[in-house]
Amino acid sequence: MQRLNILVVLEDDKSILTPLIRKSKYLNKLYSTIEIEGGIEVKFNTFRELAEKCKALQVDMVVVENEKLVRQGIADILRKRFINCFALTSIGNKLLLSNRFTRELLNKYEISTPKILSYPKDYPIVVRTDGMCKTGYSLDEIIKIRESISRQSAELADKIFLEEFICGQPVKLVSLFDGKTLLSFSENSLVREYSEKLCRLLIGEKIDFIGFITSKLLIAHNKVYNLGFSSKLSITDIDLDFIYLLNAAIYQKLDEIHI
């Protein structure tokens, strides 16, 4: 495998993946959309402009850690221009942004979620709407949360629902998807079973992307509950050469990777 040129799209200098990329023996040049140590800065105004610069610089991979740009559809634009981009596409973003869409899919693939409540019986209670989740410890708190959401957005207020509060072990599961294999960085057997179901969901619903997705999970009562998804990463170390891992994802060879 030859050395590769990598571009990281960052929100700030607190990158999780850049240190893993830097220490890879397969790194040729490191480009970054902000000024970082050891990186060559690449500025852009539009995603199309970024794609053209990637071609001119012979960038082999683009790794996106800026969640705002992920939600704006950076992967769709770059992939249409045949740039290898590690980020959720627009349909994948629906998993992050739409509670209804996500819940329907999770139920379809038998992934557990907390029960939706028609009215509060016991407290605390979780108040959810798209892109927002808060916990209320009394009826007064729930009312205040609803009022706060209503002031922010009538559309979000219409999507509010109540969810049971479950005590358990919170887990953030980081997974890498290549279109056919989901590689999850966890050795927990319950979490592994969840990962297999999630892979079936992504493939079955043709949620096409190459990149990372983080599952916000809760382990309780010997079950794994999904509390939502995020594109934010929490992985800090991998024993495998990181660029080698990314290259395996591009060529759909994650099934050959063992961690």
Stockholm file with secondary structure:
# STOCKHOLM 1.0

chainA/1-259         MQRLNILVVLEDDKSILTPLIRKSKYLNKLYSTIEIEGGIEVKFNTFRELAEKCKALQVDMVVVENEKLVRQGIADILRKRFINCFALTSIGNKLLLSNRFTRELLNKYEISTPKILSYPKDYPIVVRTDGMCKTGYSLDEIIKIRESISRQSAELADKIFLEEFICGQPVKLVSLFDGKTLLSFSENSLVREYSEKLCRLLIGEKIDFIGFITSKLLIAHNKVYNLGFSSKLSITDIDLDFIYLLNAAIYQKLDEIHI
#=GR chainA/1-259 SS CCCEEEEEECSSSCCSSHHHHHTCTTEEEEEESSCCTTCEECCCSSHHHHHHHHHHTTCCEEEECCHHHHHTTHHHHHHHTTCCEEBCCHHHHHHHHCHHHHHHHHHHTTCBCCCEESSCCSSCEEEEETTEEEEESSHHHHHHHHHHHHHHCHHHHHTCEEEECCCSEEEEEEEEECSSCEEECCCCHHHHHHHHHHHHHHHHTTCCCBEEEEEEEEEETTEEEEEEEESCCCCCCCSSCHHHHHHHHHTTCGGGCCC
#=GC SS_cons         CCCEEEEEECSSSCCSSHHHHHTCTTEEEEEESSCCTTCEECCCSSHHHHHHHHHHTTCCEEEECCHHHHHTTHHHHHHHTTCCEEBCCHHHHHHHHCHHHHHHHHHHTTCBCCCEESSCCSSCEEEEETTEEEEESSHHHHHHHHHHHHHHCHHHHHTCEEEECCCSEEEEEEEEECSSCEEECCCCHHHHHHHHHHHHHHHHTTCCCBEEEEEEEEEETTEEEEEEEESCCCCCCCSSCHHHHHHHHHTTCGGGCCC
//
